[in-house]
Amino acid sequence: MLIRLDRNEMSIKLPRAITDPIKKSIGFLNRYTPQSKADELLSLLNIYTNSPKDSIILSSASDILLKEFIYLFSKNRQIILADPSFFLINATCRKTYSSILKIRLKEPEFKFSIVPLIDELKKPTLIILDNPNNPTGNIILDKNEVKLILENENNIFLVDEAYFEFSNVTYANLIADHPNLAILRTLSKGFGLSGLGIGYIIGGETIQKRFLGINTMLPYPSVVAGISALKNKNYAIEYIKIVEKEKNRIRSVALKLDISVFKSYSNFLLMKTKIPNISKKLIEQGVLVLDVSKQLGSEYFRVTIGTRKENDYFLEALEEITYQNRD
């Protein structure tokens, strides 16, 4: 048996209030998604995000939006990233012709500092930061730093807030005053719609203009799922409470094993042991976690918060490996 704790997916099953409407929508797969349904989803997102009416840009996945955004705004701009950051950000930026400047996040806080970037920010720049950061899980910048980055209107700033529902930290309220700011979100994490893929950008006027005419036809079941999720948010709220409780429990056990656990505003934890190649050892015990050795070192790994049963299995495996490797 292999326990998958590597993809940051929702560990609990969706309630019938979400799944029943999705099942009904399957009967209409021979038709394109009605515009009225897409408009309903947009209206619900506007209310949920408390954003200007025309600021939402929808897509069938946040990954698609992320790639499109980078290709649209990287031309004739340097790119600034956090190191480490979400793997897709790095992979996509490497496919552009822009120069890339990475700012190393140092433990234990893993904060992003713009102090060394003051001169760089005077140049046309595309800044992409995931906040909370993946794989560290921490909030890496504050509102004052965001405002400083946005002062130069030639700068385009994309903040990936995929884990907003867990962190409750957002800079979306700066959109109205900063046309060069974009917030990337998804319904895959806090709302558990990973298998249906709905991503969206909350964008300032500069962002909105560049995305005009780039329309994505969303699958009908995805739209229905998004509408149902936003109308029945309590299941997501309860799931987030479960995640927080389990994070605290896992942290407590790990600390007793002399394992470092970093602060997390997400549905995963970054850990550091004194045992090299820990991710491979966990796989041998039947637990799949994210191997972040190339980004941070072989003694680090990222684990998704699963069900209580999955988390128990993970902790048992971690204890076994720790005891086996004690001098």
C-alpha positions as CSV (number, residue, x, y, z in Angstrom):
1,M,0.0,0.0,0.0
2,L,1.3,3.5,-0.9
3,I,0.0,6.5,1.0
4,R,0.1,9.6,-1.3
5,L,0.9,12.8,0.6
6,D,2.7,14.6,-2.1
7,R,0.1,16.5,-4.1
8,N,-1.5,18.9,-1.6
9,E,-5.0,17.5,-2.5
10,M,-8.1,17.6,-0.2
11,S,-8.0,14.4,1.8
12,I,-11.7,14.1,2.5
13,K,-14.5,13.3,0.1
14,L,-16.7,16.1,-1.2
15,P,-20.2,16.3,0.2
16,R,-23.3,15.5,-1.8
17,A,-24.2,19.1,-2.1
18,I,-21.2,19.4,-4.4
19,T,-21.1,16.0,-6.1
20,D,-24.9,15.6,-6.9
21,P,-25.0,18.7,-9.2
22,I,-21.8,17.6,-10.9
23,K,-23.4,14.2,-11.6
24,K,-26.4,15.9,-13.1
25,S,-24.2,18.1,-15.3
26,I,-22.7,15.0,-17.0
27,G,-25.9,14.5,-18.9
28,F,-25.2,17.8,-20.8
29,L,-21.6,17.0,-21.9
30,N,-22.8,17.1,-25.5
31,R,-23.4,20.8,-25.1
32,Y,-21.1,23.8,-24.5
33,T,-21.3,25.4,-21.1
34,P,-24.2,27.9,-21.0
35,Q,-22.9,31.4,-20.7
36,S,-25.4,32.0,-18.0
37,K,-23.6,29.4,-15.8
38,A,-20.2,30.9,-16.5
39,D,-21.6,34.3,-15.6
40,E,-23.1,32.9,-12.4
41,L,-19.6,31.5,-11.4
42,L,-18.0,34.9,-12.1
43,S,-20.6,36.7,-10.0
44,L,-20.0,34.3,-7.1
45,L,-16.2,34.8,-7.4
46,N,-16.6,38.5,-7.4
47,I,-18.6,38.3,-4.2
48,Y,-16.3,35.8,-2.6
49,T,-13.1,37.8,-3.4
50,N,-14.8,41.2,-2.9
51,S,-13.2,42.3,-6.2
52,P,-14.2,44.7,-8.9
53,K,-16.8,43.1,-11.3
54,D,-14.5,43.0,-14.4
55,S,-11.3,41.9,-12.6
56,I,-11.9,38.1,-12.6
57,I,-10.2,36.1,-15.4
58,L,-11.3,32.5,-15.4
59,S,-9.5,29.4,-16.7
60,S,-9.9,25.6,-16.6
61,A,-6.8,25.5,-14.4
62,S,-4.6,27.9,-12.5
63,D,-1.5,26.2,-14.1
64,I,-2.8,27.2,-17.5
65,L,-3.3,30.8,-16.3
66,L,0.1,30.9,-14.7
67,K,1.8,29.8,-17.9
68,E,-0.2,32.2,-20.1
69,F,0.6,35.1,-17.7
70,I,4.3,34.5,-17.8
71,Y,4.3,34.3,-21.6
72,L,2.2,37.5,-21.9
73,F,4.2,39.6,-19.5
74,S,7.8,38.3,-19.6
75,K,8.7,39.9,-23.0
76,N,11.2,42.8,-22.6
77,R,11.2,42.3,-18.8
78,Q,13.5,40.6,-16.4
79,I,12.0,38.1,-14.1
80,I,12.4,38.0,-10.3
81,L,11.4,34.8,-8.4
82,A,11.8,33.4,-4.9
83,D,14.0,30.4,-4.4
84,P,12.5,27.9,-3.7
85,S,9.1,28.4,-5.3
86,F,6.4,26.4,-7.0
87,F,8.1,24.2,-9.6
88,L,5.9,25.3,-12.5
89,I,6.9,28.9,-12.0
90,N,10.5,28.0,-12.5
91,A,9.9,25.6,-15.3
92,T,7.8,28.1,-17.3
93,C,10.1,31.0,-16.8
94,R,13.1,29.0,-18.1
95,K,11.2,28.7,-21.4
96,T,11.2,32.5,-21.9
97,Y,14.0,34.6,-23.3
98,S,14.1,36.8,-20.2
99,S,16.9,37.0,-17.6
100,I,15.9,35.4,-14.3
101,L,17.0,36.7,-10.9
102,K,16.3,34.4,-8.0
103,I,16.2,35.6,-4.4
104,R,17.1,32.8,-1.9
105,L,14.7,32.3,1.0
106,K,16.6,31.5,4.1
107,E,15.3,29.3,7.0
108,P,13.7,29.3,9.4
109,E,11.4,32.2,8.3
110,F,12.0,31.9,4.5
111,K,11.1,35.5,4.0
112,F,11.5,37.4,0.7
113,S,13.5,40.6,1.0
114,I,13.3,43.4,-1.6
115,V,16.2,45.3,0.0
116,P,18.7,43.9,-2.5
117,L,16.3,44.6,-5.4
118,I,15.7,48.4,-5.1
119,D,17.8,49.1,-8.1
120,E,16.5,46.1,-10.1
121,L,12.9,47.3,-9.5
122,K,13.7,50.4,-11.5
123,K,13.9,48.2,-14.6
124,P,10.9,46.7,-16.4
125,T,10.3,43.6,-14.3
126,L,8.0,40.7,-13.9
127,I,7.9,39.5,-10.3
128,I,6.2,36.2,-9.5
129,L,5.9,35.1,-5.9
130,D,3.9,32.3,-4.3
131,N,2.4,33.5,-1.0
132,P,2.1,31.2,1.0
133,N,5.3,29.9,-0.6
134,N,5.5,26.3,-1.9
135,P,7.3,24.3,-0.7
136,T,8.0,26.2,2.6
137,G,4.4,27.0,3.4
138,N,5.2,30.4,4.9
139,I,4.0,33.9,4.2
140,I,7.1,35.4,2.5
141,L,6.2,39.1,2.1
142,D,4.1,41.8,3.7
143,K,1.8,44.6,2.3
144,N,4.4,47.3,2.5
145,E,6.8,45.3,0.3
146,V,4.0,44.6,-2.2
147,K,3.3,48.3,-2.5
148,L,7.0,49.1,-2.9
149,I,7.2,46.6,-5.8
150,L,4.1,48.1,-7.5
151,E,5.4,51.7,-7.3
152,N,7.0,51.3,-10.7
153,E,4.1,50.8,-13.1
154,N,6.5,49.1,-15.6
155,N,6.7,46.3,-13.1
156,I,4.1,43.5,-13.3
157,F,3.6,41.6,-10.1
158,L,1.9,38.2,-9.9
159,V,1.1,36.8,-6.4
160,D,0.2,33.1,-6.4
161,E,-2.4,32.7,-3.6
162,A,-3.2,29.1,-4.2
163,Y,-3.4,28.5,-0.5
164,F,-5.4,31.6,0.4
165,E,-8.2,29.7,2.1
166,F,-5.6,28.3,4.6
167,S,-3.6,31.5,5.1
168,N,-6.4,34.1,4.9
169,V,-3.7,36.5,3.7
170,T,-4.4,38.3,0.5
171,Y,-3.3,41.4,-1.4
172,A,-6.4,41.4,-3.7
173,N,-7.6,44.6,-2.0
174,L,-4.7,46.5,-3.6
175,I,-6.0,45.7,-7.2
176,A,-8.2,48.8,-7.5
177,D,-5.2,51.2,-6.9
178,H,-2.5,49.1,-8.7
179,P,-3.3,48.2,-12.3
180,N,-0.1,46.2,-12.5
181,L,-1.0,43.7,-9.8
182,A,-2.5,40.2,-10.3
183,I,-3.6,37.6,-7.8
184,L,-3.7,34.0,-8.9
185,R,-6.1,31.6,-7.1
186,T,-7.6,28.1,-7.5
187,L,-10.5,26.1,-6.3
188,S,-8.4,23.0,-6.1
189,K,-6.9,23.4,-2.6
190,G,-9.3,24.8,0.0
191,F,-12.4,23.8,-2.0
192,G,-11.0,20.4,-3.0
193,L,-11.8,20.6,-6.7
194,S,-8.4,19.3,-8.0
195,G,-10.0,16.8,-10.4
196,L,-12.1,19.5,-12.1
197,G,-9.5,22.4,-12.3
198,I,-10.8,25.9,-11.9
199,G,-8.3,28.7,-11.7
200,Y,-8.8,32.4,-11.8
201,I,-6.8,35.7,-11.7
202,I,-8.0,38.8,-9.9
203,G,-6.3,41.4,-12.1
204,G,-5.8,45.2,-12.3
205,E,-6.6,47.1,-15.4
206,T,-3.2,46.5,-17.1
207,I,-3.7,42.8,-16.6
208,Q,-7.3,42.8,-17.8
209,K,-6.4,44.5,-21.0
210,R,-3.8,41.9,-21.9
211,F,-6.2,39.1,-21.3
212,L,-9.0,40.5,-23.4
213,G,-9.9,38.1,-26.2
214,I,-8.2,35.2,-24.4
215,N,-11.3,33.2,-23.5
216,T,-11.2,29.6,-22.2
217,M,-14.2,27.3,-22.6
218,L,-14.7,25.8,-19.2
219,P,-16.2,22.3,-19.0
220,Y,-19.7,22.3,-17.7
221,P,-19.0,20.0,-14.7
222,S,-16.2,22.3,-13.6
223,V,-18.5,25.3,-13.7
224,V,-21.2,23.5,-11.9
225,A,-18.7,22.3,-9.3
226,G,-17.4,25.9,-8.8
227,I,-20.9,27.3,-8.3
228,S,-21.8,24.5,-5.9
229,A,-18.6,24.9,-3.9
230,L,-19.0,28.7,-3.5
231,K,-22.7,28.3,-2.5
232,N,-21.8,25.6,0.1
233,K,-18.6,26.9,1.6
234,N,-19.1,25.3,5.1
235,Y,-17.5,22.0,4.0
236,A,-14.3,23.9,3.0
237,I,-14.3,25.7,6.3
238,E,-14.6,22.4,8.2
239,Y,-11.9,20.8,6.1
240,I,-9.5,23.7,6.9
241,K,-10.2,23.3,10.6
242,I,-9.3,19.6,10.3
243,V,-6.1,20.4,8.5
244,E,-5.0,22.9,11.2
245,K,-5.8,20.3,13.9
246,E,-3.8,17.6,12.2
247,K,-0.9,20.0,11.4
248,N,-0.6,20.7,15.1
249,R,-0.7,17.0,16.0
250,I,1.9,16.1,13.3
251,R,4.1,18.9,14.4
252,S,4.0,17.8,18.0
253,V,5.0,14.2,17.2
254,A,7.7,15.3,14.8
255,L,9.3,17.7,17.3
256,K,9.6,14.8,19.8
257,L,11.5,12.9,17.1
258,D,13.9,15.9,16.8
259,I,12.6,16.8,13.4
260,S,12.3,20.5,12.5
261,V,8.8,21.6,11.3
262,F,8.5,25.0,9.7
263,K,5.6,27.4,10.0
264,S,2.9,26.7,7.5
265,Y,-0.1,28.7,6.2
266,S,-1.1,25.9,3.8
267,N,-2.3,22.3,3.8
268,F,1.2,20.9,4.0
269,L,4.3,21.0,6.2
270,L,7.9,21.4,5.3
271,M,10.1,19.3,7.6
272,K,13.9,18.8,8.1
273,T,15.5,15.8,9.6
274,K,19.1,14.8,10.3
275,I,18.6,11.8,8.0
276,P,19.7,12.2,4.4
277,N,17.5,11.0,1.5
278,I,14.5,11.0,3.9
279,S,12.0,11.1,1.0
280,K,13.3,7.8,-0.5
281,K,13.2,6.2,2.9
282,L,9.6,7.2,3.4
283,I,8.7,5.7,0.0
284,E,10.3,2.4,1.2
285,Q,7.9,2.6,4.1
286,G,4.9,3.1,1.8
287,V,4.5,6.9,2.1
288,L,5.0,9.2,-0.9
289,V,5.9,12.8,0.1
290,L,7.4,15.5,-2.1
291,D,11.1,15.2,-2.5
292,V,12.5,18.8,-2.3
293,S,16.2,17.7,-2.2
294,K,17.0,19.7,-5.3
295,Q,15.6,22.9,-3.9
296,L,16.6,22.6,-0.2
297,G,18.6,19.4,0.5
298,S,18.1,15.7,0.9
299,E,17.1,16.1,4.6
300,Y,14.1,18.2,3.7
301,F,10.7,17.0,2.6
302,R,7.1,18.4,2.1
303,V,4.2,16.4,3.4
304,T,0.5,17.0,2.6
305,I,-1.9,16.8,5.5
306,G,-4.0,13.7,4.8
307,T,-6.8,11.9,6.7
308,R,-6.1,11.1,10.3
309,K,-5.5,7.4,9.3
310,E,-3.1,8.5,6.5
311,N,-1.3,10.8,8.9
312,D,-1.0,8.1,11.5
313,Y,0.6,5.8,8.9
314,F,3.0,8.6,8.0
315,L,4.0,9.3,11.6
316,E,4.5,5.6,12.2
317,A,6.8,5.4,9.2
318,L,8.7,8.5,10.3
319,E,9.2,7.1,13.8
320,E,10.4,3.8,12.3
321,I,13.0,5.5,10.1
322,T,14.1,7.8,12.9
323,Y,14.7,5.0,15.3
324,Q,16.5,3.0,12.6
325,N,18.9,5.8,11.9
326,R,19.8,6.7,15.5
327,D,23.4,6.2,16.5
